[in-house]
Structures are given as structure tokens and as C-alpha cells.
Amino acid sequence: MTHRQRRSGAGRSVLTFLAALGTLAGAALVGAAPAGAAPGWTRLATGVQYEQFDISAAAGPAHAHVLRVDLNEPRVRVELLYPGAVAARATVSGLATAQGALAGVNGDFFNISETQHPGVEATGASVGPAIAQGRALKAAVPNGQRFGPALPPGTSTKDVFGVGTDRRARLDDLALDGSVRTPEGQLPLGGLNQYALPVGSVGAFTSDWGSASRVRATCGTDTDRAAPCSTDTYEVTVRNGQVVAAADSPGSGPIAEGTTVLVGREAGAQHLRKLPVGSAVTVQHRLVAASAGIAYRFALGGYPVLDGGHPLPGLDDATSAVRTAVGIADKGRRLYLLALDGAAGYRSGLTIAEVADTMRTLGSVDAFSLDGGGSTTMAARKPGGTTVTALNHPSGGAERPVPNGIGVFATG
């Protein structure tokens, strides 16, 4: 991480790596992780290795699955795993298989349910920004609209883990810079393919969004995810630089290539009502990095837990859970992907403070927490195998469909 001040002072739990792969062969734990491979790192491909080990944690034993990825190896790269649309989900093994990845882990937190807004469709879209193959797919929802545990102090939904066009991994944050130019003047763009828009704003939805309903974007507030949906909404459809349709409520269904649907709430809706069919409209948007001068090829959201070898202050050291994380070492040239096992004997997991300590023990200088619980999955194609399968036991008993993940690709 280059743009943040170094942080220190977080409490450090004492973690003990008990053993590597073979330890669990005689374990009497229900659903214990499979053993049988030789202790130590197992080569999955040139530049990609796998290991599993026990961790002695405050809430009980946890079991970790780790991929070590060498970005110095030209035949290795990491990319965003996603099902082809922002508002869609699939399993990690399914995403990896479909995109030809060797391995992968689940990614960002996401709009998993809408119990707070009965009748409103949960979109399945992720919380933070996302970039795939250099193209910005979406921006971040307001902090108060996120799903997942409380953010550590000083972090936000704009935080990302990414890999630049220079093949170096880094932590950063990505802000939306966009505008809507109309005959009435220029409006700031408040969102891009997001399941939640800031109050009073206008958001853009493109073909990258998918076919899910856009109603959720007008529910809640910037500080309260459970607040009622707005009753003051409007949307216009823009094609070839002109408004071609308008509606009082956000719609659903696929958006054609080259078409942008603008959704407004409150003041944003009032601005859009001034645009009759035929009005000239130009929409521009990009994601701007806080620090990196290198363009990102891939990025996804979560939140940082380790910065320059130091845990962030204020990390939760009380709540244990099954976790997923990614660590950065060797000046961005090496990654550690961590997924805990969700088998019954290990389900207590780690606290976020313990995750930071674990990533540092592995050799990470910076680390980033991803979605956990039932979403935590590590999948890979084992040596000699032809299919990608889960290496850990997801805590829900089967892989949970997720909106995105980190895919590891290797050609040798």
C-alpha cells in the first residue's frame, strides 16, 4: 500500500502454525479437511503453490488453505472472476471453470438479501469497485449501504485490492469520476452499476449491470441501509446521445450495448424529469485511483487489514468467523490467497486481527479482507486433474454463489 500512512498499535494475537498438509490424516473432526498430500507447498503450476495448515486461534483451532502466487512468473496472472454481469452470481469453481482459471477464491461482500425492503429484489451485486481486464465495471456504494462486518477506522467501500498493467499487486482506493451533460447543464454522476445510489444523486447503469431490477438502487440512505426506498424516483434511457425512453420507477431487464440507463432519486430524479425524449445527453465515467500512477487491469473491493507490515488500528479482535483474505509481498510480486475451512471442527475461524497476524506470518506486507462466512471458498484444478473443485469445506455445506473473486491463471 502506497497511499496510506503507516499504522501501528493493533493488538497481536499469538498464532501457532501447528502443521502442514498431512497433520489432519488422523483428526477426529466432523467434516475435517482432506489430507494425503505431502507436507509443505504443493505445486499446482509453475509459479502457483498450495498449502494447508492448522492455526491455534483464540476461539479454537482453525484450518487454513493458502495459494502462493508468483507474479514474476510470466506464465501466471490474476484476473477478476465474475459471471459476465455485475448483478449476477456463480460459484467460485464454476467461475474458474468458465474462465479457464487454475484456481481462485471468492471476492467482495455483496447485496445478499433484502429482508429490510420486502418485495425488493436482492441484486447480488458487490459492494466495492470492480475492474475486469482494464474495464471499470462498477463503483462503490455509500459506506452505510454495505453488507459485511463493520469497516476498520479510516477505511471505506472505495478500498480495493488490484493488479496493475505493470503486473504488480497493490492496495488502493478507487473513486468514481463521472458526469451527465444535458441541455439543462452538467450533473455529477453519483453511481455506476451500483445496488445503492447516494441520496439525491443520478446513477448510470450499462450493459455490464445485467438484467436485475434497478429498484434497489433507490432504497436506504447513505448512512442507513434499512431506510425505506425513495418515493421520488425517475429513470431515462440514453442511446446514441439522446433520451429514448423515460419512466417514473426504475426498471429491469438487460441493457443493450451502447445504451445507458440513468436512475435518479430525490434531487437526481427532479433533474432527470427535465429531460424529455429526444434530449441530448452525454454520460462520462471513470474510476480514479488515490495513489497508483499505473492503470489497473483488475481490482475488487473489500477492506485492508495490514499496511506496511502493521495491522490497522481498531481491527476486531473479538468476533471469530470463517474468513477469506489476500496478502501482498515482495513489492507486489507475490500474493498469498487465504481461505479458512468451514468444516464443523474449524468453523469458529479467526478474528480480523488474527487474519492480519496470519497474513503477516505468511510473509505479507499488506493484506486485504474479503467476504467470509458461507462465501469463503478456495477452488483449484489439482495436478493431473481436469476440473476445478473446492479445496476447503464451505461452511454452508456447499459453495455459495458469489458476484466475483480472484482468479489465478497459469499456462504451465
N, C-alpha and C positions, 0 to 999 in steps of 0.2 A: 504494500500500500504506500503510495507516494504523496497523497494529498492531505493526509491527516497528521495531526500532531501525535507524537508517541504517547501512549497511555500506559500507566502502570498502577499498581496498588490493588489489583484484584486478588482476592483470596485464592490460594492454590491448594487444591485437594491433593492428597498423596495417592497416586495411581501406581499399581504394580502390574506390569505385563507378566502374567503367570507362565504362559507357554504359547507356542505356535500351533500349527495345524493339527498335529497328532494328539494333542492333550485330551480331547474330548472322546476318544475312542471308547473309554470305559465309563463315561459320565452317565449317572443315573438321573438324567433330567428329561422331563417330558418334552418331546419335540426338540431335543438337543441338536445343535448344528452338526452336519455330517463331517466325519473325519476320514482319514485314509490316505491323504496326500502326505508327502514327506514334509517334515518341519522346515520352516523358513519360507522364503519367497518362491512362488511357482511361476514360471514363465508362461504367459499366455500368448505373447508375440514379442518380437524384438521391440524393446522399449516399454513393454507393459508387463507388470508382475502383480501377483495376487498373494495375499497372506491373510490368515485369520488367527486371532488370539483372544485370550480371556483378559478382562480388566477387573481388578478388585476395586469396586466403587462404593460410595457411602451407602447406597440403598441395596447393595448386594452385587453378585457377580454379573458383569455384562460381557457380551461376546461381540467382538469387532471383526468386520470384513473390510479389507483395505486393498485398493488398487494403487500401485505406484506407476506413474506415467511420466516418461522421459520425453519432453518436447524438443530436446536436442536431436532426437532421432527423426530424420526427415520423413520416415515412413509412418510416423504417428501424428495424429492431430485430434483435437477435441472440437465438437460442434454441438449445437443445440439439438436435442431430441425433442420433437413436437409433432403432433398428428396432422400438420398441414393447415391448422387453423388455431387462432388464439383461444376461442371459446369451444374447445373440444378436449377430450381426454382419452388416453390409452395407457396400457401397462408399459412399464419400462422395458420388459422383454419384448413386447410387441413393437414398441417404437424402435428399439435397437435392431430387431429383425427387419423391419420395413425399410430402415435407412441404411442397412448394411454395416452397422456398428459391431465392433468386437465386444464391447461392454458398455455399461452405463449405470448411473444412479438417478434417482428421482431429483427433481429440482425445487422450484419455488413453491411457497404457500399459495393457496388458491381459494376461489369462491366455491366452497364445497357444499354449502347448504343455504337455504333461505327461510329457515323457521321463523325468523323475525319479520318476514314480509310474506305472509300466506298468499299463495296464488302467483307469486313472482318466481320465475324460473331461475334456478341457480345456473350460472353460465359455465362454471368450470374453469373460467379464465384465471390466470395467475395474478398475483399482487403487483409485482415489480416490473421494471422494464425488461424487454426481451429483444435480442438481436440474433438473427439467423443468417449465416453466410453473408454478413455485412449489411443486411437489410433490417431496418428498425421495424419490428412487428407491433410493439405496443410501448406505452409509457406507464408510469406508476400511479396507482390510486392514492388518494389522500391517506395520511397516516392513520386517521381514525376509522378508515374503511377496511383496513387489512384484516386478514384471518391469520391465526397463529399466536404464539406467546408474545408477551409484551416486548417491545423493542428495547435493547440496551440504550442507556442515555447517550445522546449525541448521534444516533443512527436514524435512518428513515427508510421509507419504502423505495427511495431512489437508489439505495445502495445496490451494487452489482458485483458479481464475480464475472470476469470476462477474459478473453484471449484476443490480443490484437493481431493485426495483419503482420506484425513482426514475430508472431508465434510465441509471445511472452504473455504469461498469465499475470493478472493484477486485480486488485480491488479498487473500486472507483464508485462514483455515483453518476447517474445519467438523468438529466432534466430535459423535459420537453420544451422545445423552442418552436412555436408554430403560430400561424395567423390565418384569419379568414378575411379576405379583402372583398368588400361589397360596394355597391353604389352609395350606401349609407356611411361608408368609412371602413376602417380596419379594426377587426376584433382579435383579441388574443385567443389562441386555441388552448382550451383547458384540459384536453384529453385526447388520447389516441388509442383506440381499440381497448378501452378500459371498462371493467364492470361497474365502476363507480366514478362519477364526474364531480369535481368541486362544485359547491353550491354557487349558482348564478353564472355558470360557465357554458361554453359550447364545446362539444367533443366531436371528433371525427372518427367514423367507422369505415373501414375499407374492406376489400375482399379478404384480407388477412384475418378479419374477425371471425368469419364463418357464418353460420345460419342461425345462431342462437338469438333469442329475443334481446332487444336493447333496453327493455324497461328497467332492468336492474340498475342501469347507469344513472337513473334519476331517483334512486332510493337512498335513504340515510343522509347524513351530513358529513362535513369534513372532520368532525370530532365524535360523531355518534353513528356507528354502523346500523344500529337498530332503529334510528329515527324513521318516521313514516316516509313513504315515497312522495315525491313532489306532486302537487296537483296542477302545477303550472309548467307544462312541457310543450315542446314543438320540435318537429324534425323536417328537414328538407333534404331532397336527394339532388346531388350535383353531378352532371355528366357533361363532358366536353365544355367545361367552364360555364355552364348555365344550370339554373334550378329547373328541374324537370318534373318534380312532384313535391308535395307537402302534406303533412299530417299533424293532427293535434297530439297524437301519442306516439311514442317510439314503436317501431315495428319489428319484424323478424324476417328470417329468410336470407338466402345467400345474396351477397352484394357483388355485382359484376365487376370484372377487371376494369379499371379506369373510372369507376364510379365511387363517389364519396357520399356517405350519409352523415349529415350534421345533426346532432341531437343537442337541444338546448333545454336548460332548466332555469326557472325563475328569470333573472335578467337576461340570461342567454336565450331563453325561449322568446322573450319580448323582442330581442334583436332579430331573431330568425323570422318572426311574423311579418317583418317589414320587407321580406324578400318574396315577391310574387313569382310565379312560374315565368321563366324567361330571363330573370335577373342574372347579371354576370357575377360570378363568384369564383375566386381563386383561393385554393386551400394549399398552404405550405406547412411542412412539419419536418423536424429532425430531432434526434437525441443528442444532447451536448454533454460531453464528459467534463467532470470537475477538474481533472488533473492530466489525464493521458493525452499527449500530443499525437498518439498513434490511433488510427481508426480501429474500432473493434470489429472483428469478424464474428464473434459470438459473445453473448452476455445474457445473464439471467439474474433474477432477484433473490433475496434472502437477507441476511444481515451479518456484519463482521463480528467475530469473537476474539480474534488475535491480530495484533497490529505490531509489526516490527519485533516479534518475539514476546510481546507483553499482552496478557489478557486485557480486554477492555474493562474499565472500572464499571462496577454495577452489574456484572453478569449474575444471573440467577444461580445460586448455589444451593437451592432448597428443593426444586422440583425436578425429579428424575423422570426420564422418558426415553423411548427408543428414538435415536437421532440419525440424521444424515449430515455430513459436512464435507467441505473441500478445503485442502490446505495447499499453500504455495511455498516452494523452497527454491534454492539456487537461483535467486533473482528472476523468478518466473519461469524457469526452465524445467521445473519438476513439480508434479502435482501428487497429492495424496487424496484419494476419494475414500471416505469412511461411511459405512452403513452398519448400524448395530443390528444384531439378530433379535427378532421378535418372538422367538420360541418362549414357551411359558417360563422356563427356568431362568431366563435372562431379561424378561420383559420390564423389569424395574428400570433398566437403562442407566443413563448418565444425566447429571445436571448440565446446563450450558457451561458452567465454569469448568466442569470435568471434561467436557468436549474440548474446550480451549487447551486444557492441560494435555489431553491425549494428542491433539494435533501438534502441539509443540514437541512432545516426546517423540513423535514420529519424525520430526525434523522440519516441520512447517515454521515459517517466519510470520506469515499472515494466514488467517483461516476464516472461513465463511460458513455460517449455519444455514442449512436448507430445511425443507419441510421434513417432519418426522412422524412419529406415531405409526398409524396404519399405512402411511405413504412410503415409509422408508423401505427402499428396495435397492439391492445391487444385483445386476444380472450380467452374465457373460457367456461367451461361447468358449467352452473348455477346450484344452488342447486335444486335437483329434475329433472334436465334436462338430456338428453341422448346425446346431440350433442354439439360440440364446435362451438361457434359463436363469431363474433366480438363484443366487448363491446363498442368500440369507433366507430366514423364515419371516415373511411379513407378519406383523402382529395380528392382523385380521384373519389370518389363515389362508389368504390368497392375495395376489398382487392387486393393489388398488389402482384404478386408472388415474393418471395424473396429467396435468397440462403440458409439462415439459421436464427435461432432465439434461444431464451432461452425458454426451455420448463420446466414447473413446473409439477411434478408428485406427486400424493398423493394417498394413499391406504385406507384412512379412513377419 
